[in-house]
Amino acid sequence: MTRRRPRLTTPYVRRNGSLEPATWDEALDAAAAGLAANRESSWGMFSCSKATNEVNFLAQKFARVAMGSNNIDSCNRT
């Protein structure tokens, strides 16, 4: 029988190079700040053809609306 580690019950945020416990608001703010900082860089998204249409639609919406990028592709067309 394999032993599993217990799940995290509190979010962690990296401060000064180490992970420290944080509130959910702090963790979400840190995630939003990280996405906003990377929004200016050039990036794209690749979606899977085995995912449902709904998941691919959400990936497209996230790339275009949240991140402001039209660089989205998938292997559906092959």
DSSP file (Angstrom, degrees, kcal/mol; ACC not computed):
  #  RESIDUE AA STRUCTURE BP1 BP2  ACC     N-H-->O    O-->H-N    N-H-->O    O-->H-N    TCO  KAPPA ALPHA  PHI   PSI    X-CA   Y-CA   Z-CA
    1    1 A M              0   0    0      0, 0.0     2,-0.4     0, 0.0     0, 0.0   0.000 360.0 360.0 360.0 133.8    0.0    0.0    0.0
    2    2 A T        -     0   0    0      1,-0.0     2,-0.5     0, 0.0     0, 0.0  -0.686 360.0-134.6 -90.3 139.6    1.3    3.4   -0.9
    3    3 A R        -     0   0    0     -2,-0.4     2,-0.4     0, 0.0    -1,-0.0  -0.785  18.1-150.8 -92.5 134.0    1.3    6.2    1.5
    4    4 A R        -     0   0    0     -2,-0.5     3,-0.1     3,-0.0     0, 0.0  -0.816  16.7-118.1-104.2 143.9    0.1    9.5    0.2
    5    5 A R        -     0   0    0     -2,-0.4    -1,-0.0     1,-0.1     2,-0.0  -0.524  41.8 -99.2 -73.6 146.6    1.1   12.8    1.5
    6    6 A P        -     0   0    0      0, 0.0    -1,-0.1     0, 0.0     3,-0.1  -0.333  42.9-104.5 -65.4 149.1   -1.7   14.9    3.0
    7    7 A R        -     0   0    0      1,-0.1     2,-0.2    -3,-0.1    -3,-0.0  -0.347  36.3-100.3 -71.8 153.4   -3.2   17.6    0.7
    8    8 A L        -     0   0    0      1,-0.1    -1,-0.1    -2,-0.1     0, 0.0  -0.524  32.4-175.5 -71.3 139.3   -2.4   21.2    1.3
    9    9 A T        +     0   0    0     -2,-0.2    -1,-0.1     1,-0.2    -2,-0.0   0.442  68.2  48.1-114.2  -4.8   -5.1   23.1    3.1
   10   10 A T  S    S-     0   0    0     13,-0.0    -1,-0.2    14,-0.0    13,-0.1  -0.990  85.7-113.4-134.8 143.9   -3.6   26.5    2.9
   11   11 A P        -     0   0    0      0, 0.0    11,-2.3     0, 0.0     2,-0.4  -0.378  26.3-145.6 -74.5 156.8   -2.2   28.4   -0.1
   12   12 A Y  E     -A   21   0A   0      9,-0.2     2,-0.4    -2,-0.1     7,-0.1  -0.944   8.4-163.1-122.9 145.4    1.5   29.2   -0.3
   13   13 A V  E     -A   20   0A   0      7,-2.7     7,-2.4    -2,-0.4     2,-0.6  -0.982  25.6-118.2-127.2 138.9    3.2   32.3   -1.8
   14   14 A R  E     +A   19   0A   0     -2,-0.4     2,-0.4     5,-0.2     5,-0.2  -0.674  38.2 173.1 -80.2 120.1    6.9   32.6   -2.7
   15   15 A R  E >   -A   18   0A   0      3,-3.0     3,-1.9    -2,-0.6    -2,-0.0  -0.997  68.0 -11.5-128.5 127.2    8.5   35.4   -0.6
   16   16 A N  T 3  S-     0   0    0     -2,-0.4    -1,-0.1     1,-0.3     3,-0.1   0.848 131.0 -51.8  52.8  37.8   12.2   36.1   -0.7
   17   17 A G  T 3  S+     0   0    0      1,-0.2     2,-0.3    -3,-0.0    -1,-0.3   0.427 121.4  89.3  85.4  -1.6   12.8   32.8   -2.4
   18   18 A S  E <  S-A   15   0A   0     -3,-1.9    -3,-3.0    -5,-0.1     2,-0.4  -0.952  77.7-111.0-130.3 152.2   10.9   30.5   -0.1
   19   19 A L  E     +A   14   0A   0     -2,-0.3    -5,-0.2    -5,-0.2    -7,-0.0  -0.637  38.0 179.7 -81.5 131.2    7.3   29.4    0.1
   20   20 A E  E     -A   13   0A   0     -7,-2.4    -7,-2.7    -2,-0.4    -2,-0.0  -0.969  34.5 -97.1-130.8 146.4    5.3   30.8    3.0
   21   21 A P  E     +A   12   0A   0      0, 0.0     2,-0.3     0, 0.0    -9,-0.2  -0.293  48.8 175.4 -60.5 145.9    1.7   30.2    4.1
   22   22 A A        -     0   0    0    -11,-2.3     2,-0.1     3,-0.0     0, 0.0  -0.911  32.8 -95.5-143.9 168.1   -0.7   33.0    2.9
   23   23 A T     >  -     0   0    0     -2,-0.3     4,-2.3   -13,-0.1     5,-0.2  -0.417  40.7-108.7 -79.2 165.6   -4.3   33.8    2.9
   24   24 A W  H  > S+     0   0    0      1,-0.2     4,-2.6     2,-0.2     5,-0.2   0.880 120.7  53.7 -63.5 -37.1   -6.5   33.0   -0.1
   25   25 A D  H  > S+     0   0    0      2,-0.2     4,-2.3     1,-0.2    -1,-0.2   0.919 109.4  47.5 -63.8 -42.7   -6.7   36.7   -1.0
   26   26 A E  H  > S+     0   0    0      2,-0.2     4,-2.3     1,-0.2    -2,-0.2   0.911 113.1  48.9 -63.2 -42.0   -2.9   37.0   -0.9
   27   27 A A  H  X S+     0   0    0     -4,-2.3     4,-2.3     2,-0.2    -2,-0.2   0.917 112.8  46.3 -65.8 -43.7   -2.5   33.9   -3.1
   28   28 A L  H  X S+     0   0    0     -4,-2.6     4,-2.5     2,-0.2    -1,-0.2   0.886 112.2  51.1 -67.0 -38.1   -5.0   35.0   -5.6
   29   29 A D  H  X S+     0   0    0     -4,-2.3     4,-2.4    -5,-0.2    -2,-0.2   0.898 110.6  49.3 -64.0 -39.8   -3.5   38.5   -5.7
   30   30 A A  H  X S+     0   0    0     -4,-2.3     4,-2.1     2,-0.2    -2,-0.2   0.902 112.0  48.3 -66.1 -40.9   -0.1   37.0   -6.3
   31   31 A A  H  X S+     0   0    0     -4,-2.3     4,-2.3     2,-0.2    -2,-0.2   0.919 112.6  48.1 -65.0 -43.2   -1.4   34.8   -9.1
   32   32 A A  H  X S+     0   0    0     -4,-2.5     4,-2.4     1,-0.2    -2,-0.2   0.890 111.5  50.4 -64.5 -39.6   -3.2   37.7  -10.8
   33   33 A A  H  X S+     0   0    0     -4,-2.4     4,-2.2     2,-0.2    -1,-0.2   0.888 109.6  51.0 -66.2 -38.5    0.0   39.9  -10.5
   34   34 A G  H  X S+     0   0    0     -4,-2.1     4,-1.7     2,-0.2    -2,-0.2   0.910 111.8  46.5 -64.7 -42.8    2.0   37.1  -12.1
   35   35 A L  H  X S+     0   0    0     -4,-2.3     4,-0.9     1,-0.2    -2,-0.2   0.912 112.6  50.4 -65.4 -41.4   -0.4   36.7  -15.0
   36   36 A A  H  X S+     0   0    0     -4,-2.4     4,-0.5     1,-0.2     3,-0.4   0.883 109.2  51.5 -64.5 -38.1   -0.5   40.5  -15.5
   37   37 A A  H >< S+     0   0    0     -4,-2.2     3,-0.5     1,-0.2     4,-0.2   0.865 113.4  44.2 -66.8 -35.5    3.3   40.7  -15.5
   38   38 A N  H >< S+     0   0    0     -4,-1.7     3,-0.7     1,-0.2    -1,-0.2   0.556  92.2  83.7 -86.4  -7.5    3.6   38.0  -18.1
   39   39 A R  H 3< S+     0   0    0     -4,-0.9    -1,-0.2    -3,-0.4    -2,-0.2   0.823  86.6  56.2 -64.2 -30.7    0.8   39.5  -20.2
   40   40 A E  T << S+     0   0    0     -4,-0.5    -1,-0.2    -3,-0.5    -2,-0.1   0.749  94.4  82.1 -74.2 -24.2    3.2   41.9  -21.9
   41   41 A S  S <  S-     0   0    0     -3,-0.7     2,-0.5    -4,-0.2    -3,-0.0  -0.395  92.3-100.4 -81.2 161.5    5.5   39.2  -23.1
   42   42 A S        +     0   0    0     -2,-0.1     2,-0.3    27,-0.0    -1,-0.1  -0.682  59.9 142.3 -82.7 126.3    4.9   37.2  -26.2
   43   43 A W        -     0   0    0     -2,-0.5    28,-0.3    -4,-0.1     2,-0.3  -0.956  28.0-157.1-155.0 169.5    3.4   33.8  -25.5
   44   44 A G        -     0   0    0     -2,-0.3     2,-0.4    26,-0.1    28,-0.2  -0.870  13.4-126.2-144.5 177.0    0.9   31.4  -26.9
   45   45 A M  E     -b   72   0B   0     26,-2.6    28,-2.1    -2,-0.3     2,-0.5  -0.992   9.5-157.1-133.4 138.6   -1.4   28.5  -25.9
   46   46 A F  E     -b   73   0B   0     -2,-0.4     2,-0.3    26,-0.2    28,-0.2  -0.973  14.2-160.3-116.2 127.7   -1.7   25.0  -27.3
   47   47 A S  E     -b   74   0B   0     26,-3.0    28,-0.8    -2,-0.5     2,-0.3  -0.756  17.9-115.0-109.5 154.3   -4.9   23.1  -26.7
   48   48 A C    >   -     0   0    0     -2,-0.3     3,-0.9    26,-0.2     8,-0.1  -0.670   4.9-144.9 -93.9 139.3   -5.5   19.4  -27.0
   49   49 A S  T 3  S+     0   0    0     -2,-0.3    -1,-0.1     1,-0.2     7,-0.1   0.698 100.3  61.6 -73.2 -18.2   -7.7   17.7  -29.5
   50   50 A K  T 3  S+     0   0    0      2,-0.0    -1,-0.2     3,-0.0     2,-0.1   0.575  86.3  93.7 -84.5  -8.6   -8.8   15.1  -27.0
   51   51 A A  S <  S-     0   0    0     -3,-0.9    -4,-0.0     1,-0.1     2,-0.0  -0.392  89.0 -94.6 -75.7 160.9  -10.2   17.8  -24.7
   52   52 A T     >  -     0   0    0      1,-0.1     4,-2.3    -2,-0.1     5,-0.2  -0.287  31.9-109.7 -71.3 162.2  -13.9   18.6  -25.0
   53   53 A N  H  > S+     0   0    0      1,-0.2     4,-2.4     2,-0.2     5,-0.2   0.869 120.2  55.6 -58.5 -36.5  -15.1   21.5  -27.2
   54   54 A E  H  > S+     0   0    0      2,-0.2     4,-2.2     1,-0.2    -1,-0.2   0.902 107.5  47.2 -65.3 -41.5  -16.0   23.3  -24.0
   55   55 A V  H  > S+     0   0    0      2,-0.2     4,-2.3     1,-0.2    -2,-0.2   0.912 113.1  48.8 -66.9 -42.6  -12.5   23.0  -22.6
   56   56 A N  H  X S+     0   0    0     -4,-2.3     4,-2.2     2,-0.2    -2,-0.2   0.883 110.3  52.0 -64.1 -37.6  -11.0   24.1  -25.9
   57   57 A F  H  X S+     0   0    0     -4,-2.4     4,-2.6    -5,-0.2    -2,-0.2   0.922 109.9  48.4 -63.1 -44.2  -13.4   27.1  -26.0
   58   58 A L  H  X S+     0   0    0     -4,-2.2     4,-2.7     2,-0.2    -2,-0.2   0.881 110.0  52.1 -64.4 -37.9  -12.4   28.1  -22.5
   59   59 A A  H  X S+     0   0    0     -4,-2.3     4,-2.4     2,-0.2    -1,-0.2   0.919 111.2  47.7 -63.1 -42.6   -8.7   27.9  -23.4
   60   60 A Q  H  X S+     0   0    0     -4,-2.2     4,-2.5     2,-0.2     5,-0.3   0.926 112.8  48.0 -63.1 -45.4   -9.3   30.1  -26.4
   61   61 A K  H  X>S+     0   0    0     -4,-2.6     4,-3.1     2,-0.2     5,-0.8   0.907 111.4  50.4 -63.0 -42.2  -11.3   32.6  -24.4
   62   62 A F  I  X>S+     0   0    0     -4,-2.7     5,-1.9     1,-0.2     4,-0.6   0.937 112.8  46.5 -61.3 -46.4   -8.6   32.7  -21.7
   63   63 A A  I  <5S+     0   0    0     -4,-2.4     6,-2.8    -5,-0.2    -2,-0.2   0.918 122.0  35.4 -62.6 -43.5   -5.8   33.3  -24.3
   64   64 A R  I  <5S+     0   0    0     -4,-2.5    -2,-0.2     4,-0.2     4,-0.2   0.915 129.4  27.3 -81.2 -43.7   -7.7   36.0  -26.1
   65   65 A V  I  <5S+     0   0    0     -4,-3.1    -3,-0.2    -5,-0.3    -2,-0.1   0.946 128.6  33.7 -87.7 -52.6   -9.6   37.8  -23.4
   66   66 A A  I  <<S+     0   0    0     -5,-0.8    -3,-0.2    -4,-0.6    -4,-0.1   0.901 133.5  26.5 -73.8 -40.4   -7.5   37.4  -20.2
   67   67 A M  S   <S-     0   0    0     -5,-1.9    -3,-0.2     2,-0.1    -1,-0.2   0.555  96.0-130.2-103.8  -8.7   -4.0   37.3  -21.8
   68   68 A G        +     0   0    0     -6,-0.3     2,-0.4     1,-0.2    -4,-0.2   0.844  61.3 130.1  68.1  34.6   -4.7   39.4  -24.9
   69   69 A S        -     0   0    0     -6,-2.8    -1,-0.2    -7,-0.1    -2,-0.1  -0.966  46.5-167.2-125.0 137.3   -3.1   36.9  -27.3
   70   70 A N        +     0   0    0     -2,-0.4     2,-1.8    -3,-0.1    -6,-0.1   0.302  61.6 111.6 -96.5   7.1   -4.4   35.5  -30.5
   71   71 A N        +     0   0    0    -28,-0.3   -26,-2.6    -8,-0.2     2,-0.4  -0.577  41.8 131.7 -84.8  80.0   -1.6   32.9  -30.5
   72   72 A I  E     +b   45   0B   0     -2,-1.8     2,-0.3   -28,-0.2   -26,-0.2  -0.998  23.1 160.9-133.2 137.3   -3.6   29.7  -29.9
   73   73 A D  E     -b   46   0B   0    -28,-2.1   -26,-3.0    -2,-0.4     2,-0.3  -0.928  13.4-170.5-145.9 165.8   -3.4   26.5  -31.7
   74   74 A S  E >   -b   47   0B   0     -2,-0.3     3,-0.5   -28,-0.2   -26,-0.2  -0.954  37.4-112.5-152.0 170.7   -4.4   22.8  -31.4
   75   75 A C  G >  S+     0   0    0    -28,-0.8     3,-1.2    -2,-0.3   -27,-0.1   0.194  85.4 106.2 -92.2  16.9   -3.8   19.6  -33.1
   76   76 A N  G 3  S+     0   0    0      1,-0.2    -1,-0.2   -29,-0.2   -28,-0.0   0.826  72.9  58.8 -62.2 -32.1   -7.4   19.3  -34.2
   77   77 A R  G <         0   0    0     -3,-0.5    -1,-0.2     1,-0.2    -2,-0.1   0.487 360.0 360.0 -83.5  -2.2   -6.6   20.2  -37.8
   78   78 A T    <         0   0    0     -3,-1.2    -1,-0.2    -4,-0.0    -2,-0.1   0.477 360.0 360.0 -90.5 360.0   -4.2   17.3  -38.4
